[in-house]
Amino acid sequence: MLILSSSFMFSLFMFICGLVSFVGMRKHLLSTLLSLEYIMLSIFWLMSVSVANLGEDSYFILFFLTLAACEGALGLALLVSVVRTHGSDNFSSFSILQC
C-alpha cells in the first residue's frame, strides 16, 4: 500500500511539474510540445503502476501509449511545418491575420 501511495504521489508531482512547465514556457512551440510529452509520461506512469497493482491486463495502457506516440508525431509534424513557413518556433513571430 505504501508503494502505491508513493508512486501515486510521484506521478502527481510529475504531472504538476509538467503543467507548470507548460504554462511557464509558452514562448516556443518545442518547449510546449516537450512539456505535453512529459505530462503524457506521468499519466502513463500512473496508469501502469495502478494496473500492475490491480493485476489487470495492460491492453488499455498500450492503447494509451499508441495515442501518445501519435500525438508526439503530430506535434513534430506541426513543428516542422511552422519552422519551414515562419523560420522559427517562437510564438511572438506568428500573426493571426496571416495564413
SVG drawing of the C-alpha trace seen along z (x, -y; Angstrom):
<svg xmlns="http://www.w3.org/2000/svg" viewBox="-8 -40 22 50">
<polyline fill="none" stroke="black" stroke-width="0.4" points="0.0,0.0 2.9,-2.3 4.4,-1.7 1.1,-2.6 0.9,-5.8 4.4,-6.9 4.1,-6.0 0.8,-8.0 2.5,-11.0 5.4,-10.8 3.2,-10.7 1.2,-13.6 4.4,-15.5 5.5,-14.8 2.1,-15.9 2.2,-19.2 5.8,-19.8 4.7,-19.3 1.8,-21.6 4.0,-24.3 6.4,-24.0 3.6,-24.0 2.2,-27.3 5.5,-28.9 7.4,-28.3 4.9,-29.5 7.3,-31.3 8.5,-28.3 6.4,-25.6 9.1,-23.0 9.1,-23.6 5.3,-23.3 5.4,-20.0 8.1,-18.6 6.1,-19.6 3.0,-17.9 5.0,-14.7 6.2,-14.9 2.6,-15.1 1.7,-12.1 4.7,-10.2 3.4,-11.0 -0.1,-9.8 1.5,-6.6 3.5,-6.0 0.3,-6.4 -1.7,-4.0 1.0,-1.4 1.5,-1.4 -2.2,-1.2 -2.8,1.6 0.1,3.6 -1.2,3.3 -4.7,4.3 -3.4,7.3 -5.4,6.4 -4.5,6.7 -2.3,4.0 -4.2,3.5 -5.5,0.1 -2.0,-1.1 -0.7,0.0 -3.6,-1.9 -2.8,-5.0 0.9,-4.7 -0.1,-4.4 -2.2,-7.6 0.7,-9.4 3.1,-8.4 0.6,-9.6 0.3,-12.9 4.1,-13.3 4.4,-12.6 1.6,-15.1 3.3,-17.7 6.6,-17.1 5.0,-17.5 3.4,-20.7 6.7,-22.0 8.5,-21.2 5.7,-22.9 5.8,-26.0 9.6,-26.3 9.5,-25.9 6.9,-28.6 7.8,-31.1 11.5,-30.5 11.4,-29.8 9.1,-28.2 8.8,-31.5 5.1,-32.3 5.7,-36.1 6.6,-35.9 3.2,-34.4 0.5,-36.7 -3.2,-35.9 -4.1,-37.8 -1.6,-35.8 -2.4,-32.4"/>
</svg>
